[in-house]
């Protein structure tokens, strides 16, 4: 494939990250491997592109994912012929990816729940929505394509209920509020999301439950579902989620990642039309940390 540079003065790796589907790290790797040429010549990632440069790249075929059902303990909160609700533990990745083909929620689902929707293909069977690896809590799982379409449509229409608990830095002065700020990929760090004018609309509602001086326990309700939405929005208003390695400060509460838990999930059953609502307590480390803050 090839592209012509229209803006000068940008590093090659950054230009590729901005203009293609490659991340900056992927672009760096491809440049090192000689898969990317500028005007027919190999250059380094720090090469400053010029207007009119012809960039050609021939990337290898992506690795084919092979994974299987695994007998991993799974907390199934609810299950019927159409849907299931699972309580994902902190530290578990939702679905396989290159270099990470085992130990995921999907591997566990394939073992415990034999019928899963095929809408997202073999990589994400049954997965209607996701939460981050180090976020614990509830996820809805579709067991057939009809249910998947109905649940996904309800999410799109903002009719599903998704409430989270989080311990955040600082003392939030307002008892409740709404954060309405668009979220998109960070222009400074491609691994991060950020509040940016180029982003997609994102709305998070918060309600203060307890204050501990330097920390606050909040309940957060998602109106939209952008990547890292709660983590980005709370950092944006100056109250990053405690333990967040990506958006929070280094000096924080000790734990296994961010103190963020998907506590409550509500949706309409795709067959019966019944309103379902489920809640689970946060993991032990979350509860122990709360007790320590209270004392």
PADREN-248546 format. One line per field, with one value per atom (N, C-alpha, C, O): z, x negated, y. Coordinates in steps of 0.02 Angstrom, whole numbers. Example, Ala and Ser with C-alpha at 12.3 -4.5 7.8 and 13.67 -1.06 7.14 Angstrom:
# PADREN-248546
w <- 390	390	390	423	354	357	394	402
u <- -660	-615	-660	-712	-642	-684	-645	-670
v <- -284	-225	-165	-166	-112	-53	2	57
END
This chain:
# PADREN-248546
w <- 0	0	0	17	-19	-21	-3	-11	21	35	22	26	6	-7	51	70	79	136	113	64	151	134	184	172	239	291	313	332	310	326	401	439	421	488	543	602	525	575	571	516	628	628	588	588	555	513	553	531	611	650	672	672	690	710	650	656	593	533	514	494	519	503	552	533	616	666	654	667	628	615	551	546	502	436	420	371	462	449	512	562	508	566	614	667	596	639	702	700	758	817	807	761	850	842	853	818	902	916	858	840	828	769	711	674	702	648	659	612	721	738	721	691	740	727	652	629	615	542	508	461	533	505	518	474	580	598	555	536	539	501	426	387	405	334	293	232	327	291	266	228	286	266	233	261	174	137	121	112	119	99	35	33	-18	-84	-105	-136	-86	-106	-62	-75	-10	34	106	129	140	211	252	240	299	343	416	428	463	533	554	520	610	635	647	642	664	680	617	621	558	495	492	505	477	472	401	354	395	328	295	328	228	189	144	123	129	84	17	-14	-5	-69	-61	-110	-1	10	-6	12	-40	-55	-6	-6	36	87	64	52	57	39	96	130	107	161	141	113	157	143	208	225	243	309	304	262	348	347	368	402	347	367	443	475	472	544	567	532	628	657	665	688	645	652	725	752	755	825	831	798	873	888	964	1001	986	1058	1071	1025	1131	1148	1214	1253	1225	1289	1346	1340	1401	1459	1522	1531	1564	1627	1678	1727	1666	1712	1754	1727	1820	1863	1838	1822	1834	1808	1850	1860	1874	1914	1868	1844	1854	1812	1857	1894	1852	1896	1873	1913	1806	1778	1710	1673	1693	1627	1608	1649	1545	1516	1444	1426	1403	1334	1289	1236	1310	1267	1291	1252	1357	1384	1446	1478	1462	1525	1553	1515	1618	1650	1692	1733	1681	1717	1756	1738	1811	1853	1839	1866	1796	1776	1833	1861	1850	1902	1878	1818	1924	1907	1882	1909	1830	1804	1745	1715	1727	1670	1608	1610	1552	1488	1460	1469	1427	1403	1344	1344	1293	1235	1212	1226	1176	1153	1104	1070	1100	1052	1035	1065	987	967	1028	1061	1042	1099	1164	1216	1164	1226	1208	1205	1197	1171	1223	1207	1286	1337	1401	1411	1445	1509	1507	1556	1449	1442	1461	1470	1467	1481	1425	1439	1363	1308	1314	1301	1333	1343	1395	1388	1449	1502	1478	1494	1441	1415	1370	1372	1328	1282	1319	1293	1379	1419	1456	1457	1487	1532	1496	1517	1441	1404	1331	1295	1310	1245	1187	1131	1199	1145	1153	1201	1103	1105	1036	985	1035	972	928	953	863	816	784	739	805	772	771	722	826	828	807	820	774	748	801	857	782	827	883	934	875	925	986	1043	974	1029	1030	1029	1031	1031	1094	1150	1083	1138	1171	1211	1154	1188	1159	1101	1200	1179	1196	1158	1254	1275	1318	1338	1330	1366	1426	1430	1471	1523	1524	1500	1550	1548	1590	1634	1574	1609	1685	1721	1711	1783	1814	1872	1774	1800	1812	1768	1871	1887	1875	1868	1873	1873	1817	1783	1808	1768	1692	1670	1655	1582	1558	1585	1507	1476	1419	1381	1412	1361	1319	1347	1253	1208	1187	1167	1192	1175	1104	1081	1069	999	965	998	899	862	871	874	877	886	951	953	1004	1069	1066	1094	1032	1026	993	1017	939	904	948	947	986	1029	1085	1100	1117	1172	1147	1180	1089	1060	1042	1051	1016	997	1059	1057	1113	1175	1203	1228	1198	1219	1177	1203	1112	1066	1080	1074	1099	1114	1185	1206	1222	1290	1338	1384	1328	1371	1424	1471	1415	1464	1525	1520	1582	1644	1661	1667	1668	1687	1740	1727	1802	1858	1886	1894	1901	1926	1994	2012	2032	2094	2080	2047	2106	2098	2159	2188	2176	2226	2185	2146	2194	2154	2200	2259	2171	2208	2223	2183	2280	2297	2328	2332	2351	2382	2334	2324	2304	2256	2295	2338	2279	2318	2303	2348	2240	2221	2239	2230	2263	2281	2219	2222	2165	2102	2043	2051	1984	1926	1862	1864	1807	1742	1706	1702	1680	1641	1568	1548	1528	1458	1417	1409	1392	1356	1307	1326	1243	1191	1203	1225	1187	1197	1132	1093	1120	1062	1078	1135	1030	1042	1055	1022	1105	1122	1065	1037	1050	997	1024	985	1090	1121	1135	1132	1151	1168	1139	1163	1088	1052	1095	1076	1152	1196	1239	1270	1241	1285	1246	1186	1282	1257	1292	1342	1265	1294	1276	1229	1316	1297	1241	1250	1184	1125	1082	1078	1050	1008	951	924	932	876	899	858	964	991	981	954	1004	1000	1065	1118	1062	1122	1178	1166	1239	1297	1357	1372	1393	1451	1510	1504	1566	1628	1685	1695	1721	1779	1842	1847	1891	1953	2014	2014	2066	2130	2186	2188	2231	2286	2339	2361	2358	2411	2478	2530	2478	2540	2524	2469	2573	2566	2620	2678	2601	2648	2652	2669	2636	2638	2572	2529	2564	2503	2449	2392	2466	2418	2424	2475	2370	2370	2338	2287	2368	2338	2297	2324	2233	2190	2154	2140	2138	2095	2027	2023	1974	1908	1861	1860	1824	1777	1706	1691	1663	1594	1552	1552	1515	1466	1397	1355	1387	1326	1348	1408	1300	1318	1278	1240	1286	1251	1286	1346	1249	1278	1336	1328	1394	1454	1477	1509	1462	1473	1545	1555	1594	1663	1683	1715	1665	1684	1654	1687	1591	1557	1587	1601	1596	1622	1692	1708	1736	1804	1807	1847	1766	1763	1736	1758	1688	1657	1707	1702	1755	1805	1867	1917	1863	1917	1972	2026	1961	2011	1980	1973	1960	1927	1972	2033	1941	1979	2014	1984	2079	2118	2088	2069	2086	2060	1985	1959	1950	1876	1851	1859	1820	1797	1736	1721	1700	1637	1644	1613	1684	1689	1758	1768	1806	1874	1895	1857	1954	1978	2003	2017	2009	2033	2107	2128	2146	2217	2225	2216	2241	2242	2290	2324	2291	2334	2304	2244	2348	2325	2309	2347	2251	2230	2168	2154	2131	2070	2008	1963	2007	1952	1979	2039	1934	1954	1998	1988	2047	2091	2058	2075	2010	1970	1961	1939	1979	1980	1947	1967	1897	1864	1908	1903	1952	2005	1983	2004	1942	1925	1849	1813	1825	1754	1745	1776	1702	1688	1614	1578	1591	1520	1511	1557	1452	1435	1404	1358	1431	1404	1331	1316	1285	1213	1191	1138	1231	1213	1253	1224	1318	1361	1369	1386	1356	1367	1440	1456	1483	1555	1569	1538	1617	1637	1689	1743	1674	1719	1748	1716	1811	1845	1892	1931	1889	1930	1964	1936	2024	2060	2095	2120	2097	2133	2173	2153	2229	2271	2238	2201	2252	2225	2254	2305	2223	2248	2317	2341	2349	2418	2428	2477	2381	2389	2388	2422	2350	2346	2414	2441	2441	2504	2562	2607	2561	2614	2612	2664	2553	2546	2571	2603	2558	2584	2660	2691	2690	2763	2792	2843	2759	2782	2778	2822	2724	2716	2769	2794	2787	2838	2908	2950	2919	2985	2985	3038
u <- -43	0	-44	-103	-16	-55	-13	48	-48	-14	-63	-124	-36	-76	-67	-11	-124	-123	-101	-126	-54	-29	-51	-40	-82	-102	-173	-189	-216	-287	-301	-260	-361	-385	-364	-374	-334	-311	-355	-373	-370	-408	-370	-308	-406	-375	-328	-272	-351	-309	-243	-191	-247	-186	-141	-80	-170	-130	-92	-33	-124	-92	-36	17	-47	4	65	122	53	108	146	206	110	139	161	196	141	159	189	199	205	233	178	193	115	59	55	69	36	19	-53	-88	-75	-143	-195	-246	-182	-229	-231	-284	-173	-171	-208	-243	-200	-236	-312	-349	-333	-404	-432	-485	-394	-416	-421	-469	-371	-371	-429	-459	-445	-501	-567	-609	-575	-636	-644	-699	-587	-589	-596	-598	-599	-608	-544	-547	-486	-423	-396	-347	-428	-404	-461	-515	-448	-498	-472	-412	-517	-500	-537	-599	-499	-529	-575	-628	-554	-591	-651	-686	-663	-721	-700	-649	-740	-728	-752	-806	-713	-732	-716	-688	-735	-721	-654	-627	-629	-564	-564	-512	-623	-626	-632	-634	-634	-637	-579	-522	-595	-545	-516	-551	-453	-423	-415	-410	-416	-409	-348	-329	-319	-261	-279	-329	-239	-252	-290	-296	-315	-349	-301	-242	-326	-287	-307	-363	-259	-272	-239	-178	-279	-252	-262	-314	-213	-220	-186	-131	-221	-198	-202	-255	-147	-147	-130	-90	-161	-145	-74	-43	-47	20	25	-21	80	87	88	110	62	60	131	176	141	207	215	173	268	279	307	355	275	299	306	257	366	376	431	469	435	483	517	498	569	606	559	520	564	523	566	611	551	588	563	530	581	563	625	680	617	674	709	677	776	814	877	916	888	946	1004	1008	1048	1106	1164	1191	1182	1234	1304	1349	1312	1377	1366	1320	1411	1407	1474	1507	1495	1552	1535	1476	1584	1570	1544	1515	1554	1536	1477	1436	1474	1422	1390	1417	1332	1300	1270	1256	1261	1228	1171	1182	1110	1052	1019	1022	987	950	876	845	848	778	731	739	682	635	585	573	558	506	445	427	413	353	365	318	429	444	460	501	425	439	504	518	544	609	602	634	562	558	486	444	471	402	378	417	312	280	213	193	178	113	67	58	37	-8	27	-5	94	132	193	249	180	233	264	307	243	272	285	259	325	339	388	396	422	469	539	554	583	653	683	723	665	692	671	712	609	587	630	649	646	688	760	791	786	855	862	913	813	816	821	850	794	798	864	895	885	944	1010	1062	1009	1070	1060	1022	1093	1078	1110	1084	1166	1199	1183	1203	1147	1129	1142	1134	1163	1178	1115	1059	1125	1069	1058	1016	1095	1093	1023	1003	986	918	865	806	886	838	808	833	755	725	685	671	665	623	663	639	725	765	835	884	842	909	948	924	1009	1053	1041	1081	986	967	1006	997	1049	1090	1055	1058	1023	985	927	924	880	819	805	831	764	735	660	639	620	548	524	559	464	434	437	458	416	412	475	475	529	594	633	636	663	702	776	797	816	888	927	903	988	1039	1034	1023	1045	1048	1107	1120	1143	1196	1167	1125	1188	1164	1224	1275	1217	1271	1258	1203	1311	1303	1326	1318	1355	1373	1373	1374	1372	1366	1426	1417	1485	1545	1540	1555	1520	1513	1457	1464	1403	1347	1368	1352	1406	1429	1474	1469	1518	1564	1527	1541	1479	1441	1396	1390	1365	1322	1362	1339	1422	1465	1486	1490	1501	1520	1463	1473	1402	1343	1335	1322	1343	1336	1388	1373	1447	1501	1498	1543	1446	1434	1489	1507	1517	1571	1547	1583	1487	1460	1435	1417	1433	1409	1340	1332	1291	1223	1197	1178	1195	1171	1106	1099	1060	994	981	1010	938	910	838	803	814	744	719	755	657	622	578	537	588	550	509	523	458	415	452	492	437	462	531	564	552	617	663	657	710	756	806	842	808	850	924	966	942	1012	1037	1001	1099	1127	1143	1141	1158	1172	1159	1156	1152	1140	1138	1144	1130	1126	1063	1050	1025	965	983	997	983	1001	943	936	900	840	821	816	810	796	730	681	729	670	646	687	581	550	479	456	444	375	331	337	287	242	193	165	182	134	62	15	55	-11	-35	-95	12	-5	48	105	31	80	108	159	77	103	160	197	167	217	276	272	331	387	383	348	418	415	478	513	491	544	517	466	550	526	585	635	577	631	647	702	598	608	641	656	653	680	755	788	779	851	885	853	949	984	980	986	969	964	994	979	1037	1072	1068	1086	1044	1039	1073	1059	1118	1150	1115	1099	1102	1071	1111	1145	1106	1140	1092	1068	1078	1032	1067	1123	1034	1062	1028	1062	962	924	863	836	842	781	732	751	668	616	559	503	571	519	481	495	432	392	422	397	475	507	583	609	618	691	717	691	770	804	863	905	865	917	953	926	1017	1055	1059	1075	1043	1041	1088	1088	1127	1174	1155	1149	1146	1128	1189	1238	1186	1239	1214	1254	1148	1116	1064	1053	1031	983	919	902	882	819	763	768	710	653	624	610	615	586	627	599	691	730	726	709	740	740	670	663	620	552	530	497	548	530	568	539	633	675	655	652	642	624	556	546	509	444	453	419	498	510	535	517	575	601	556	574	497	449	457	427	496	506	497	545	434	422	438	436	456	471	408	355	414	357	331	370	266	235	230	206	254	254	183	157	151	82	74	19	129	126	144	113	195	221	212	228	188	182	110	64	102	34	-2	30	-68	-107	-93	-88	-86	-71	4	44	22	93	104	58	165	181	152	153	127	98	153	201	146	197	175	115	223	207	232	261	219	245	298	304	335	383	439	463	460	515	581	612	600	660	697	669	762	801	869	907	885	951	1001	1011	1033	1075	1145	1170	1176	1247	1256	1228	1295	1309	1383	1411	1415	1486	1501	1472	1545	1564	1630	1656	1659	1722	1708	1669	1741	1730	1753	1809	1710	1726	1785	1813	1805	1862	1924	1978	1917	1976	1996	2054	1949	1963	1959	1974	1940	1936	1875	1823	1883	1827	1786	1811	1723	1679	1628	1604	1611	1561	1521	1548	1455	1411	1359	1337	1338	1287	1240	1263	1176	1127	1081	1067	1057	1011	942	924	904	836	790	807	733	688	660	665	630	607	559	564	512	462	495	472	549	586	620	616	653	688	639	653	582	532	503	492	491	465	515	495	579	631	630	635	625	625	564	569	507	447	455	433	486	498	546	539	595	644	612	635	561	529	462	430
v <- -59	0	62	58	118	179	240	241	292	355	412	403	470	529	578	596	599	645	715	742	744	811	865	924	843	891	876	820	926	916	924	949	900	913	866	881	810	761	699	678	669	607	554	553	511	460	415	400	392	346	379	348	444	479	491	485	507	519	456	459	398	335	320	294	335	323	367	347	428	474	457	469	429	420	349	337	301	231	200	234	136	100	78	50	90	69	112	172	81	120	145	122	190	216	161	159	117	63	13	-12	0	-44	-14	-49	52	86	82	69	92	87	19	13	-33	-102	-115	-147	-92	-103	-66	-92	-6	32	-5	-10	-30	-67	-129	-148	-162	-224	-213	-260	-148	-133	-140	-144	-142	-149	-83	-81	-28	38	77	82	103	141	211	220	259	327	343	342	356	369	312	322	251	191	174	126	214	201	188	214	148	135	195	221	216	272	252	199	295	281	313	356	290	314	389	421	416	488	532	593	500	538	589	571	651	703	704	721	687	681	749	801	748	809	803	748	859	859	828	847	780	747	681	644	666	601	544	546	494	434	380	356	361	309	245	242	192	127	79	80	37	-12	-77	-79	-130	-198	-237	-264	-240	-271	-345	-365	-386	-458	-470	-429	-528	-546	-551	-576	-527	-531	-604	-649	-614	-680	-708	-673	-770	-802	-825	-861	-803	-820	-891	-909	-929	-996	-1001	-993	-1014	-1020	-1070	-1088	-1094	-1146	-1133	-1090	-1173	-1168	-1188	-1235	-1151	-1165	-1168	-1127	-1216	-1225	-1175	-1192	-1112	-1057	-1042	-1036	-1036	-1020	-957	-907	-960	-904	-894	-941	-833	-817	-798	-741	-847	-834	-813	-853	-749	-721	-741	-750	-747	-764	-796	-779	-844	-875	-905	-936	-895	-929	-947	-947	-960	-982	-926	-940	-863	-806	-765	-742	-756	-712	-742	-787	-715	-731	-666	-620	-664	-608	-637	-680	-612	-638	-582	-523	-601	-555	-566	-612	-523	-531	-510	-456	-552	-533	-481	-475	-444	-396	-434	-487	-409	-441	-486	-511	-497	-541	-500	-455	-516	-484	-512	-571	-470	-493	-541	-594	-524	-569	-576	-533	-630	-643	-590	-556	-583	-539	-570	-620	-541	-568	-568	-517	-625	-631	-643	-652	-645	-655	-698	-673	-762	-806	-852	-893	-846	-889	-850	-795	-879	-848	-790	-754	-781	-725	-746	-805	-697	-711	-754	-799	-741	-781	-854	-898	-867	-936	-971	-1029	-934	-962	-971	-1022	-922	-927	-988	-1023	-1000	-1057	-1124	-1172	-1126	-1188	-1193	-1246	-1138	-1140	-1129	-1155	-1090	-1074	-1095	-1063	-1147	-1177	-1139	-1141	-1106	-1069	-994	-963	-967	-897	-866	-899	-803	-770	-766	-767	-762	-762	-694	-688	-644	-578	-548	-518	-556	-528	-578	-567	-632	-680	-725	-729	-760	-809	-777	-810	-714	-683	-660	-663	-637	-610	-640	-603	-705	-735	-716	-722	-692	-675	-608	-585	-575	-512	-453	-435	-424	-367	-301	-253	-299	-240	-263	-321	-218	-238	-193	-137	-218	-177	-191	-244	-146	-153	-212	-236	-234	-292	-283	-329	-226	-217	-186	-166	-182	-163	-227	-270	-233	-293	-278	-221	-332	-322	-354	-400	-330	-363	-348	-292	-402	-398	-440	-494	-415	-455	-496	-471	-558	-603	-627	-648	-624	-646	-718	-736	-760	-830	-847	-904	-798	-808	-739	-688	-739	-676	-630	-569	-658	-616	-577	-518	-611	-578	-526	-472	-543	-496	-431	-377	-437	-377	-334	-273	-367	-330	-294	-236	-329	-300	-243	-191	-253	-201	-139	-82	-149	-93	-54	8	-89	-55	-14	41	-41	-3	60	114	52	109	163	223	142	189	217	253	199	224	204	241	144	120	70	55	44	-3	35	94	1	32	4	-57	48	27	74	131	48	89	59	-2	103	84	114	166	81	110	126	88	182	199	238	277	225	266	313	291	378	427	472	479	502	548	613	637	643	708	707	655	766	774	811	871	774	805	848	823	912	958	950	956	938	931	861	812	857	792	750	689	783	747	794	855	765	806	764	703	799	766	790	850	743	759	746	689	798	792	820	880	775	795	741	682	758	708	672	702	608	567	536	511	539	507	488	498	460	440	501	552	495	550	562	515	626	643	641	638	642	640	569	555	525	456	410	410	371	331	274	244	260	208	234	196	300	331	359	373	367	406	474	482	523	590	629	613	680	727	770	805	768	804	825	790	882	909	861	862	820	773	708	664	701	639	631	675	574	559	581	581	600	622	570	510	594	550	584	642	548	577	528	470	553	514	552	611	519	549	523	464	567	545	567	618	526	540	521	465	568	555	512	529	457	413	424	425	432	444	486	483	526	566	546	535	540	519	569	550	632	682	683	725	637	636	592	591	556	512	518	539	498	500	436	413	407	350	377	413	360	386	330	276	344	300	335	394	298	328	290	229	327	297	318	378	269	283	297	259	352	366	343	321	349	323	272	262	240	188	193	148	248	256	218	204	203	168	209	269	177	208	269	314	272	333	359	417	317	340	363	415	324	340	407	447	419	482	540	593	532	587	607	666	558	576	610	656	588	622	692	739	700	765	817	876	796	844	847	878	816	821	770	778	718	666	597	559	581	516	458	463	402	341	317	312	302	278	213	169	206	145	141	91	192	191	204	259	153	161	205	228	216	253	326	369	341	409	441	499	402	427	442	428	471	487	425	374	429	372	358	301	412	404	392	439	331	314	256	234	230	173	109	99	67	4	-45	-54	-78	-126	-162	-167	-188	-225	-187	-217	-123	-81	-34	-25	-3	48	20	-36	60	42	61	111	20	33	-33	-83	-32	-94	-82	-38	-124	-121	-156	-217	-118	-148	-167	-219	-126	-137	-138	-96	-186	-193	-206	-251	-167	-176	-173	-132	-217	-217	-252	-284	-246	-278	-346	-352	-397	-464	-466	-446	-489	-486	-528	-516	-578	-620	-604	-597	-600	-590	-517	-502	-471	-400	-380	-322	-426	-411	-367	-375	-321	-279	-317	-335	-330	-367	-319	-273	-331	-289	-332	-371	-324	-364	-319	-269	-339	-302	-351	-402	-336	-377	-331	-275	-357	-319	-316	-361	-263	-258	-311	-341	-324	-375	-359	-302	-409	-403	-345	-308	-335	-282	-213	-167	-206	-143	-130	-75	-181	-174	-162	-123	-198	-189	-118	-88	-93	-25	27	76	16	61	62	115	2	-2	34	68	27	62	138	175	161	233	259	315	218	239	244	283	206	206	243	247
END
